[in-house]
Amino acid sequence: MQLRYNFRVYPKPGQRAALARAFGCARVVFNDGLRARQEAHAAGLPDIKDTDLQKQVITAAKKTPEREWLGEVSSVVLVQSLRDLHVAYRNFFASVSGKRKGPKIAPPRFKSRKDRKQSIRLTINGFTLRDNGRLYVAKVGDLRVKWSRALPSAPTSVTITMDAAGRYWASFVIDADLDILPELETGTGIDLGLNHFAVLADGRKVDSPKFLRRAEKKLKRMQKALSRKAKGSRNRDKARKKVARQHARVADRRRDFHHKLSTQIIRDNQAVYAETLAVKGLGRTRLAKSVHDAGWAQCVNMLEYKATKHGRTFARVDRLFPSSQVCSACGHRDGPKPLRVRAWVCPQLSCRASHDRDHNAAKNVLIEGRRIVAAGRAET
């Protein structure tokens, strides 16, 4: 399976300038390719082949006075940027034709030089890992990398990214072997929420850290200071970076929490079942900030790929499954309940089981997940 390893990079001033040129050239090639495709479509011409487009916006463009500066960066960067455009179009056409599952994908859009996040991607012939731990990038130089752990195998590609906070990252794609954990007899269902981030079928409750809520007071003060700075001034850019760094800290803490929780759940259970949630719908309610602060989707995605990596069973339970309405003891469906109802008793005289709302939902997710796996419809 393919995994991605992310490391912090510390380029020197000259290397930052070289990376800025690479970001700009990759953006220009992407936009030129997109413009050429749109003009051909508007003129009623057939789609331009990938190889022909590459010759037009890279090879031929380098020979013109307007684009001769494309030769200042590695050709690998330009080719990979154009390949991103090809993939974006293929995904769009597959989504329109119904071949691609999930939400509909919009057509590619032009990239803006004002975007705070910039990136380039290089294949193996555009970078090298030195014996001294440095990362050599073609026409940029040897970058200092802060290695938090060793790569399990040689990377096939690397993506160099500069985020809104001005930090640089190197993201390596690795073809990794599966790390199968010893088989267990346990399984769990997970009910995700806001008061408690997760409630497991065994009764364990994980409190919601609410990283954004805890940082709101400081963010409010920094954003007020940003709003007072004159647009286009250097002081405004400094204030913007301070706000971006604070948001980055919140995102880093949330990601670290999700990694630790998902790893523990996967190590403790042979089978894990989680419910899918309509995050887009919840994001339009008064709970939007809390919903996005929780980051349920990121945690569930981590559970999914870690289950594959470690040989565990994972399945998603559809959000329409009435996990909060069914008695986990007898299976009686008691109907919908408002969110203020946190505990209830099964009305069946033969049962009369008392339920904590979230714990009961987690048990039902476990039961439904096992049924899905037994029926052969599990996603992983």
Salt bridges, closest charged atoms under 4 A:
ASP32 OD1 - ARG35 NH1 3.03
ASP32 OD2 - ARG67 NE 2.90
ASP50 OD1 - ARG37 NH2 3.03
ASP50 OD1 - HIS86 ND1 3.38
ASP50 OD2 - ARG90 NH2 2.43
GLU72 OE1 - ARG21 NE 3.99
ASP84 OD1 - ARG121 NH1 2.49
ASP142 OD1 - ARG130 NE 3.19
ASP163 OD2 - ARG167 NE 2.87
ASP179 OD2 - HIS310 ND1 3.89
ASP207 OD1 - HIS196 NE2 3.64
GLU216 OE2 - ARG213 NH1 3.58
GLU216 OE2 - LYS289 NZ 2.70
ASP237 OD1 - ARG240 NE 3.33
ASP237 OD2 - LYS241 NZ 3.96
ASP252 OD2 - ARG167 NH1 2.92
ASP252 OD1 - ARG255 NH1 2.96
ASP256 OD2 - LYS260 NZ 3.14
ASP293 OD1 - ARG254 NH2 2.99
GLU304 OE1 - ARG316 NH2 2.52
ASP334 OD2 - LYS337 NZ 3.74
ASP356 OD1 - LYS205 NZ 3.30
ASP358 OD2 - ARG342 NH2 2.99
GLU368 OE2 - ARG371 NH2 2.56
GLU379 OE1 - ARG316 NE 3.31
